Amino acid sequence: MCTLRRPHNSPMALRRQMVVSKLFKYVKEIQKLDDGYALRFHRSDDPEDLIGIIADYIVFESLNSPQLTFALVEEPQAKAFWLQV
């Protein structure tokens, strides 16, 4: 159960909206998994900024939804990678 159950205009909800919108700016594909979702990113998209945004997302969601798990999976030849949630 997600612990983020505050009004949509609370500081926590606004922070989550900022973190998620930054992340989804880079998402190239979304796949539904049996136990969650996989978000695909291209490695050519500003990698240093992208890794920081992914890290912010993981930290934020881990603190507010501790039941979630995360995995980064690299595609062969390092052209893209997936964040599994």
HELIX and SHEET records of a PDB file:
HELIX    1   1 PRO A   11  PHE A   24  1                                  14    
HELIX    2   2 PRO A   47  ASN A   64  1                                  18    
HELIX    3   3 PRO A   76  ALA A   78  5                                   3    
SHEET    1   A 4 GLU A  29  LEU A  33  0                                        
SHEET    2   A 4 GLY A  36  HIS A  42 -1                                        
SHEET    3   A 4 ALA A  80  GLN A  84 -1                                        
SHEET    4   A 4 ALA A  71  GLU A  74 -1                                        
END                                                                             
